[in-house]
Amino acid sequence: MNPNKINRNSAFSMNIQDPDSPEDKSAIVDMFTIDNKLIIFKSSAIYQGLTADTIDSQKQHPETRHSYEKLYSIGASALLSNK
């Protein structure tokens, strides 16, 4: 069995860290599913959660990990995202 292979059907957790602001340790404020996409709101940015199946839908790379991408540099604390 490949030690790098993950069980894609199991629950998981991950840290969401701003690549532009590594010192930001703010917590997740809220999460929503919009058009089958997990949208993650932190106070200073908005992210999309990416499951391993989203990244590697053909399942050609069993070592693929769940990840995230930063969508916007404004987050839940910004007036625009609170409306």
Phi and psi restraints in degrees (range 20) as a CNS / XPLOR table:
assign (resid 1 and name C) (resid 2 and name N)
       (resid 2 and name CA) (resid 2 and name C) 1.0 -72.3 20.0 2
assign (resid 2 and name N) (resid 2 and name CA)
       (resid 2 and name C) (resid 3 and name N) 1.0 118.6 20.0 2
assign (resid 2 and name C) (resid 3 and name N)
       (resid 3 and name CA) (resid 3 and name C) 1.0 -67.4 20.0 2
assign (resid 3 and name N) (resid 3 and name CA)
       (resid 3 and name C) (resid 4 and name N) 1.0 -17.8 20.0 2
assign (resid 3 and name C) (resid 4 and name N)
       (resid 4 and name CA) (resid 4 and name C) 1.0 -88.3 20.0 2
assign (resid 4 and name N) (resid 4 and name CA)
       (resid 4 and name C) (resid 5 and name N) 1.0 -10.2 20.0 2
assign (resid 4 and name C) (resid 5 and name N)
       (resid 5 and name CA) (resid 5 and name C) 1.0 -72.6 20.0 2
assign (resid 5 and name N) (resid 5 and name CA)
       (resid 5 and name C) (resid 6 and name N) 1.0 135.9 20.0 2
assign (resid 5 and name C) (resid 6 and name N)
       (resid 6 and name CA) (resid 6 and name C) 1.0 -109.6 20.0 2
assign (resid 6 and name N) (resid 6 and name CA)
       (resid 6 and name C) (resid 7 and name N) 1.0 155.1 20.0 2
assign (resid 6 and name C) (resid 7 and name N)
       (resid 7 and name CA) (resid 7 and name C) 1.0 -83.9 20.0 2
assign (resid 7 and name N) (resid 7 and name CA)
       (resid 7 and name C) (resid 8 and name N) 1.0 105.3 20.0 2
assign (resid 7 and name C) (resid 8 and name N)
       (resid 8 and name CA) (resid 8 and name C) 1.0 -70.7 20.0 2
assign (resid 8 and name N) (resid 8 and name CA)
       (resid 8 and name C) (resid 9 and name N) 1.0 -13.2 20.0 2
assign (resid 8 and name C) (resid 9 and name N)
       (resid 9 and name CA) (resid 9 and name C) 1.0 -95.3 20.0 2
assign (resid 9 and name N) (resid 9 and name CA)
       (resid 9 and name C) (resid 10 and name N) 1.0 -0.5 20.0 2
assign (resid 9 and name C) (resid 10 and name N)
       (resid 10 and name CA) (resid 10 and name C) 1.0 -90.6 20.0 2
assign (resid 10 and name N) (resid 10 and name CA)
       (resid 10 and name C) (resid 11 and name N) 1.0 158.5 20.0 2
assign (resid 10 and name C) (resid 11 and name N)
       (resid 11 and name CA) (resid 11 and name C) 1.0 -64.3 20.0 2
assign (resid 11 and name N) (resid 11 and name CA)
       (resid 11 and name C) (resid 12 and name N) 1.0 156.0 20.0 2
assign (resid 11 and name C) (resid 12 and name N)
       (resid 12 and name CA) (resid 12 and name C) 1.0 -151.0 20.0 2
assign (resid 12 and name N) (resid 12 and name CA)
       (resid 12 and name C) (resid 13 and name N) 1.0 164.2 20.0 2
assign (resid 12 and name C) (resid 13 and name N)
       (resid 13 and name CA) (resid 13 and name C) 1.0 -136.2 20.0 2
assign (resid 13 and name N) (resid 13 and name CA)
       (resid 13 and name C) (resid 14 and name N) 1.0 157.4 20.0 2
assign (resid 13 and name C) (resid 14 and name N)
       (resid 14 and name CA) (resid 14 and name C) 1.0 -155.8 20.0 2
assign (resid 14 and name N) (resid 14 and name CA)
       (resid 14 and name C) (resid 15 and name N) 1.0 156.2 20.0 2
assign (resid 14 and name C) (resid 15 and name N)
       (resid 15 and name CA) (resid 15 and name C) 1.0 -89.6 20.0 2
assign (resid 15 and name N) (resid 15 and name CA)
       (resid 15 and name C) (resid 16 and name N) 1.0 136.5 20.0 2
assign (resid 15 and name C) (resid 16 and name N)
       (resid 16 and name CA) (resid 16 and name C) 1.0 -104.0 20.0 2
assign (resid 16 and name N) (resid 16 and name CA)
       (resid 16 and name C) (resid 17 and name N) 1.0 108.8 20.0 2
assign (resid 16 and name C) (resid 17 and name N)
       (resid 17 and name CA) (resid 17 and name C) 1.0 -119.0 20.0 2
assign (resid 17 and name N) (resid 17 and name CA)
       (resid 17 and name C) (resid 18 and name N) 1.0 131.9 20.0 2
assign (resid 17 and name C) (resid 18 and name N)
       (resid 18 and name CA) (resid 18 and name C) 1.0 -69.7 20.0 2
assign (resid 18 and name N) (resid 18 and name CA)
       (resid 18 and name C) (resid 19 and name N) 1.0 117.5 20.0 2
assign (resid 18 and name C) (resid 19 and name N)
       (resid 19 and name CA) (resid 19 and name C) 1.0 -65.4 20.0 2
assign (resid 19 and name N) (resid 19 and name CA)
       (resid 19 and name C) (resid 20 and name N) 1.0 -22.9 20.0 2
assign (resid 19 and name C) (resid 20 and name N)
       (resid 20 and name CA) (resid 20 and name C) 1.0 -89.8 20.0 2
assign (resid 20 and name N) (resid 20 and name CA)
       (resid 20 and name C) (resid 21 and name N) 1.0 -11.8 20.0 2
assign (resid 20 and name C) (resid 21 and name N)
       (resid 21 and name CA) (resid 21 and name C) 1.0 -146.8 20.0 2
assign (resid 21 and name N) (resid 21 and name CA)
       (resid 21 and name C) (resid 22 and name N) 1.0 70.8 20.0 2
assign (resid 21 and name C) (resid 22 and name N)
       (resid 22 and name CA) (resid 22 and name C) 1.0 -60.4 20.0 2
assign (resid 22 and name N) (resid 22 and name CA)
       (resid 22 and name C) (resid 23 and name N) 1.0 -20.5 20.0 2
assign (resid 22 and name C) (resid 23 and name N)
       (resid 23 and name CA) (resid 23 and name C) 1.0 -79.0 20.0 2
assign (resid 23 and name N) (resid 23 and name CA)
       (resid 23 and name C) (resid 24 and name N) 1.0 -10.6 20.0 2
assign (resid 23 and name C) (resid 24 and name N)
       (resid 24 and name CA) (resid 24 and name C) 1.0 -70.2 20.0 2
assign (resid 24 and name N) (resid 24 and name CA)
       (resid 24 and name C) (resid 25 and name N) 1.0 118.2 20.0 2
assign (resid 24 and name C) (resid 25 and name N)
       (resid 25 and name CA) (resid 25 and name C) 1.0 -114.2 20.0 2
assign (resid 25 and name N) (resid 25 and name CA)
       (resid 25 and name C) (resid 26 and name N) 1.0 21.4 20.0 2
assign (resid 25 and name C) (resid 26 and name N)
       (resid 26 and name CA) (resid 26 and name C) 1.0 -64.6 20.0 2
assign (resid 26 and name N) (resid 26 and name CA)
       (resid 26 and name C) (resid 27 and name N) 1.0 150.3 20.0 2
assign (resid 26 and name C) (resid 27 and name N)
       (resid 27 and name CA) (resid 27 and name C) 1.0 -82.6 20.0 2
assign (resid 27 and name N) (resid 27 and name CA)
       (resid 27 and name C) (resid 28 and name N) 1.0 163.6 20.0 2
assign (resid 27 and name C) (resid 28 and name N)
       (resid 28 and name CA) (resid 28 and name C) 1.0 -70.7 20.0 2
assign (resid 28 and name N) (resid 28 and name CA)
       (resid 28 and name C) (resid 29 and name N) 1.0 129.6 20.0 2
assign (resid 28 and name C) (resid 29 and name N)
       (resid 29 and name CA) (resid 29 and name C) 1.0 -88.6 20.0 2
assign (resid 29 and name N) (resid 29 and name CA)
       (resid 29 and name C) (resid 30 and name N) 1.0 -41.6 20.0 2
assign (resid 29 and name C) (resid 30 and name N)
       (resid 30 and name CA) (resid 30 and name C) 1.0 -163.3 20.0 2
assign (resid 30 and name N) (resid 30 and name CA)
       (resid 30 and name C) (resid 31 and name N) 1.0 163.1 20.0 2
assign (resid 30 and name C) (resid 31 and name N)
       (resid 31 and name CA) (resid 31 and name C) 1.0 -140.5 20.0 2
assign (resid 31 and name N) (resid 31 and name CA)
       (resid 31 and name C) (resid 32 and name N) 1.0 143.0 20.0 2
assign (resid 31 and name C) (resid 32 and name N)
       (resid 32 and name CA) (resid 32 and name C) 1.0 -137.3 20.0 2
assign (resid 32 and name N) (resid 32 and name CA)
       (resid 32 and name C) (resid 33 and name N) 1.0 153.3 20.0 2
assign (resid 32 and name C) (resid 33 and name N)
       (resid 33 and name CA) (resid 33 and name C) 1.0 -102.9 20.0 2
assign (resid 33 and name N) (resid 33 and name CA)
       (resid 33 and name C) (resid 34 and name N) 1.0 120.1 20.0 2
assign (resid 33 and name C) (resid 34 and name N)
       (resid 34 and name CA) (resid 34 and name C) 1.0 -126.5 20.0 2
assign (resid 34 and name N) (resid 34 and name CA)
       (resid 34 and name C) (resid 35 and name N) 1.0 121.4 20.0 2
assign (resid 34 and name C) (resid 35 and name N)
       (resid 35 and name CA) (resid 35 and name C) 1.0 51.5 20.0 2
assign (resid 35 and name N) (resid 35 and name CA)
       (resid 35 and name C) (resid 36 and name N) 1.0 45.4 20.0 2
assign (resid 35 and name C) (resid 36 and name N)
       (resid 36 and name CA) (resid 36 and name C) 1.0 63.9 20.0 2
assign (resid 36 and name N) (resid 36 and name CA)
       (resid 36 and name C) (resid 37 and name N) 1.0 21.1 20.0 2
assign (resid 36 and name C) (resid 37 and name N)
       (resid 37 and name CA) (resid 37 and name C) 1.0 -117.4 20.0 2
assign (resid 37 and name N) (resid 37 and name CA)
       (resid 37 and name C) (resid 38 and name N) 1.0 135.2 20.0 2
assign (resid 37 and name C) (resid 38 and name N)
       (resid 38 and name CA) (resid 38 and name C) 1.0 -83.7 20.0 2
assign (resid 38 and name N) (resid 38 and name CA)
       (resid 38 and name C) (resid 39 and name N) 1.0 112.8 20.0 2
assign (resid 38 and name C) (resid 39 and name N)
       (resid 39 and name CA) (resid 39 and name C) 1.0 -103.2 20.0 2
assign (resid 39 and name N) (resid 39 and name CA)
       (resid 39 and name C) (resid 40 and name N) 1.0 126.9 20.0 2
assign (resid 39 and name C) (resid 40 and name N)
       (resid 40 and name CA) (resid 40 and name C) 1.0 -114.5 20.0 2
assign (resid 40 and name N) (resid 40 and name CA)
       (resid 40 and name C) (resid 41 and name N) 1.0 123.7 20.0 2
assign (resid 40 and name C) (resid 41 and name N)
       (resid 41 and name CA) (resid 41 and name C) 1.0 -104.4 20.0 2
assign (resid 41 and name N) (resid 41 and name CA)
       (resid 41 and name C) (resid 42 and name N) 1.0 122.7 20.0 2
assign (resid 41 and name C) (resid 42 and name N)
       (resid 42 and name CA) (resid 42 and name C) 1.0 -111.8 20.0 2
assign (resid 42 and name N) (resid 42 and name CA)
       (resid 42 and name C) (resid 43 and name N) 1.0 170.2 20.0 2
assign (resid 42 and name C) (resid 43 and name N)
       (resid 43 and name CA) (resid 43 and name C) 1.0 -64.9 20.0 2
assign (resid 43 and name N) (resid 43 and name CA)
       (resid 43 and name C) (resid 44 and name N) 1.0 -27.6 20.0 2
assign (resid 43 and name C) (resid 44 and name N)
       (resid 44 and name CA) (resid 44 and name C) 1.0 -114.1 20.0 2
assign (resid 44 and name N) (resid 44 and name CA)
       (resid 44 and name C) (resid 45 and name N) 1.0 -2.9 20.0 2
assign (resid 44 and name C) (resid 45 and name N)
       (resid 45 and name CA) (resid 45 and name C) 1.0 -161.3 20.0 2
assign (resid 45 and name N) (resid 45 and name CA)
       (resid 45 and name C) (resid 46 and name N) 1.0 164.2 20.0 2
assign (resid 45 and name C) (resid 46 and name N)
       (resid 46 and name CA) (resid 46 and name C) 1.0 -122.5 20.0 2
assign (resid 46 and name N) (resid 46 and name CA)
       (resid 46 and name C) (resid 47 and name N) 1.0 135.1 20.0 2
assign (resid 46 and name C) (resid 47 and name N)
       (resid 47 and name CA) (resid 47 and name C) 1.0 -126.5 20.0 2
assign (resid 47 and name N) (resid 47 and name CA)
       (resid 47 and name C) (resid 48 and name N) 1.0 162.7 20.0 2
assign (resid 47 and name C) (resid 48 and name N)
       (resid 48 and name CA) (resid 48 and name C) 1.0 -115.9 20.0 2
assign (resid 48 and name N) (resid 48 and name CA)
       (resid 48 and name C) (resid 49 and name N) 1.0 126.8 20.0 2
assign (resid 48 and name C) (resid 49 and name N)
       (resid 49 and name CA) (resid 49 and name C) 1.0 -76.8 20.0 2
assign (resid 49 and name N) (resid 49 and name CA)
       (resid 49 and name C) (resid 50 and name N) 1.0 137.2 20.0 2
assign (resid 49 and name C) (resid 50 and name N)
       (resid 50 and name CA) (resid 50 and name C) 1.0 -123.1 20.0 2
assign (resid 50 and name N) (resid 50 and name CA)
       (resid 50 and name C) (resid 51 and name N) 1.0 114.9 20.0 2
assign (resid 50 and name C) (resid 51 and name N)
       (resid 51 and name CA) (resid 51 and name C) 1.0 -76.5 20.0 2
assign (resid 51 and name N) (resid 51 and name CA)
       (resid 51 and name C) (resid 52 and name N) 1.0 162.1 20.0 2
assign (resid 51 and name C) (resid 52 and name N)
       (resid 52 and name CA) (resid 52 and name C) 1.0 -58.6 20.0 2
assign (resid 52 and name N) (resid 52 and name CA)
       (resid 52 and name C) (resid 53 and name N) 1.0 -37.0 20.0 2
assign (resid 52 and name C) (resid 53 and name N)
       (resid 53 and name CA) (resid 53 and name C) 1.0 -67.7 20.0 2
assign (resid 53 and name N) (resid 53 and name CA)
       (resid 53 and name C) (resid 54 and name N) 1.0 -29.6 20.0 2
assign (resid 53 and name C) (resid 54 and name N)
       (resid 54 and name CA) (resid 54 and name C) 1.0 -69.0 20.0 2
assign (resid 54 and name N) (resid 54 and name CA)
       (resid 54 and name C) (resid 55 and name N) 1.0 -41.2 20.0 2
assign (resid 54 and name C) (resid 55 and name N)
       (resid 55 and name CA) (resid 55 and name C) 1.0 -74.0 20.0 2
assign (resid 55 and name N) (resid 55 and name CA)
       (resid 55 and name C) (resid 56 and name N) 1.0 -42.4 20.0 2
assign (resid 55 and name C) (resid 56 and name N)
       (resid 56 and name CA) (resid 56 and name C) 1.0 -126.9 20.0 2
assign (resid 56 and name N) (resid 56 and name CA)
       (resid 56 and name C) (resid 57 and name N) 1.0 70.8 20.0 2
assign (resid 56 and name C) (resid 57 and name N)
       (resid 57 and name CA) (resid 57 and name C) 1.0 -65.9 20.0 2
assign (resid 57 and name N) (resid 57 and name CA)
       (resid 57 and name C) (resid 58 and name N) 1.0 -23.5 20.0 2
assign (resid 57 and name C) (resid 58 and name N)
       (resid 58 and name CA) (resid 58 and name C) 1.0 -82.1 20.0 2
assign (resid 58 and name N) (resid 58 and name CA)
       (resid 58 and name C) (resid 59 and name N) 1.0 -7.7 20.0 2
assign (resid 58 and name C) (resid 59 and name N)
       (resid 59 and name CA) (resid 59 and name C) 1.0 56.8 20.0 2
assign (resid 59 and name N) (resid 59 and name CA)
       (resid 59 and name C) (resid 60 and name N) 1.0 39.7 20.0 2
assign (resid 59 and name C) (resid 60 and name N)
       (resid 60 and name CA) (resid 60 and name C) 1.0 -87.2 20.0 2
assign (resid 60 and name N) (resid 60 and name CA)
       (resid 60 and name C) (resid 61 and name N) 1.0 -17.5 20.0 2
assign (resid 60 and name C) (resid 61 and name N)
       (resid 61 and name CA) (resid 61 and name C) 1.0 -126.3 20.0 2
assign (resid 61 and name N) (resid 61 and name CA)
       (resid 61 and name C) (resid 62 and name N) 1.0 88.3 20.0 2
assign (resid 61 and name C) (resid 62 and name N)
       (resid 62 and name CA) (resid 62 and name C) 1.0 -62.9 20.0 2
assign (resid 62 and name N) (resid 62 and name CA)
       (resid 62 and name C) (resid 63 and name N) 1.0 -15.2 20.0 2
assign (resid 62 and name C) (resid 63 and name N)
       (resid 63 and name CA) (resid 63 and name C) 1.0 -85.2 20.0 2
assign (resid 63 and name N) (resid 63 and name CA)
       (resid 63 and name C) (resid 64 and name N) 1.0 -2.0 20.0 2
assign (resid 63 and name C) (resid 64 and name N)
       (resid 64 and name CA) (resid 64 and name C) 1.0 -60.2 20.0 2
assign (resid 64 and name N) (resid 64 and name CA)
       (resid 64 and name C) (resid 65 and name N) 1.0 131.6 20.0 2
assign (resid 64 and name C) (resid 65 and name N)
       (resid 65 and name CA) (resid 65 and name C) 1.0 -104.2 20.0 2
assign (resid 65 and name N) (resid 65 and name CA)
       (resid 65 and name C) (resid 66 and name N) 1.0 157.7 20.0 2
assign (resid 65 and name C) (resid 66 and name N)
       (resid 66 and name CA) (resid 66 and name C) 1.0 -65.3 20.0 2
assign (resid 66 and name N) (resid 66 and name CA)
       (resid 66 and name C) (resid 67 and name N) 1.0 150.1 20.0 2
assign (resid 66 and name C) (resid 67 and name N)
       (resid 67 and name CA) (resid 67 and name C) 1.0 -150.3 20.0 2
assign (resid 67 and name N) (resid 67 and name CA)
       (resid 67 and name C) (resid 68 and name N) 1.0 -165.5 20.0 2
assign (resid 67 and name C) (resid 68 and name N)
       (resid 68 and name CA) (resid 68 and name C) 1.0 -155.5 20.0 2
assign (resid 68 and name N) (resid 68 and name CA)
       (resid 68 and name C) (resid 69 and name N) 1.0 162.1 20.0 2
assign (resid 68 and name C) (resid 69 and name N)
       (resid 69 and name CA) (resid 69 and name C) 1.0 -135.8 20.0 2
assign (resid 69 and name N) (resid 69 and name CA)
       (resid 69 and name C) (resid 70 and name N) 1.0 145.5 20.0 2
assign (resid 69 and name C) (resid 70 and name N)
       (resid 70 and name CA) (resid 70 and name C) 1.0 -80.5 20.0 2
assign (resid 70 and name N) (resid 70 and name CA)
       (resid 70 and name C) (resid 71 and name N) 1.0 126.8 20.0 2
assign (resid 70 and name C) (resid 71 and name N)
       (resid 71 and name CA) (resid 71 and name C) 1.0 -96.5 20.0 2
assign (resid 71 and name N) (resid 71 and name CA)
       (resid 71 and name C) (resid 72 and name N) 1.0 -44.9 20.0 2
assign (resid 71 and name C) (resid 72 and name N)
       (resid 72 and name CA) (resid 72 and name C) 1.0 -140.4 20.0 2
assign (resid 72 and name N) (resid 72 and name CA)
       (resid 72 and name C) (resid 73 and name N) 1.0 146.9 20.0 2
assign (resid 72 and name C) (resid 73 and name N)
       (resid 73 and name CA) (resid 73 and name C) 1.0 -87.9 20.0 2
assign (resid 73 and name N) (resid 73 and name CA)
       (resid 73 and name C) (resid 74 and name N) 1.0 10.9 20.0 2
assign (resid 73 and name C) (resid 74 and name N)
       (resid 74 and name CA) (resid 74 and name C) 1.0 -116.1 20.0 2
assign (resid 74 and name N) (resid 74 and name CA)
       (resid 74 and name C) (resid 75 and name N) 1.0 149.9 20.0 2
assign (resid 74 and name C) (resid 75 and name N)
       (resid 75 and name CA) (resid 75 and name C) 1.0 -133.4 20.0 2
assign (resid 75 and name N) (resid 75 and name CA)
       (resid 75 and name C) (resid 76 and name N) 1.0 -153.5 20.0 2
assign (resid 75 and name C) (resid 76 and name N)
       (resid 76 and name CA) (resid 76 and name C) 1.0 -63.5 20.0 2
assign (resid 76 and name N) (resid 76 and name CA)
       (resid 76 and name C) (resid 77 and name N) 1.0 -24.6 20.0 2
assign (resid 76 and name C) (resid 77 and name N)
       (resid 77 and name CA) (resid 77 and name C) 1.0 -80.0 20.0 2
assign (resid 77 and name N) (resid 77 and name CA)
       (resid 77 and name C) (resid 78 and name N) 1.0 -12.9 20.0 2
assign (resid 77 and name C) (resid 78 and name N)
       (resid 78 and name CA) (resid 78 and name C) 1.0 -80.5 20.0 2
assign (resid 78 and name N) (resid 78 and name CA)
       (resid 78 and name C) (resid 79 and name N) 1.0 139.1 20.0 2
assign (resid 78 and name C) (resid 79 and name N)
       (resid 79 and name CA) (resid 79 and name C) 1.0 -55.8 20.0 2
assign (resid 79 and name N) (resid 79 and name CA)
       (resid 79 and name C) (resid 80 and name N) 1.0 -40.3 20.0 2
assign (resid 79 and name C) (resid 80 and name N)
       (resid 80 and name CA) (resid 80 and name C) 1.0 -59.6 20.0 2
assign (resid 80 and name N) (resid 80 and name CA)
       (resid 80 and name C) (resid 81 and name N) 1.0 -43.2 20.0 2
assign (resid 80 and name C) (resid 81 and name N)
       (resid 81 and name CA) (resid 81 and name C) 1.0 -79.7 20.0 2
assign (resid 81 and name N) (resid 81 and name CA)
       (resid 81 and name C) (resid 82 and name N) 1.0 -13.2 20.0 2
assign (resid 81 and name C) (resid 82 and name N)
       (resid 82 and name CA) (resid 82 and name C) 1.0 -88.8 20.0 2
assign (resid 82 and name N) (resid 82 and name CA)
       (resid 82 and name C) (resid 83 and name N) 1.0 -6.4 20.0 2
